[in-house]
Amino acid sequence: MNSKELAEIEEIIRKILTKEARERLARLNLVKPELVTQIKVYLAQLYKAGRIKEVITDEKLKDILKRIS
C-alpha cells in the first residue's frame, strides 16, 4: 500500500468513526498494529462500496472487533 492509499484510508476513518472509536483503534494499534490495519482497510472498503451509512460509534466498533477476533 502506498502513502496515497494510506492517507485516503485515514481520511475515511476520520469521517466514519467517532472520536472514541478512533481512540480505541489507536490503543489497539499499540498491541496489534496488523489487525488495526486490516480493520481500517475493511472499513474503508465498506465505506467506498456505500455499505456504511452512519458514523461508527465505539459500541459498534466493539461489535466489529468481537466478530473479527
Disulfide bonds with the S-S distance in Angstrom:
none
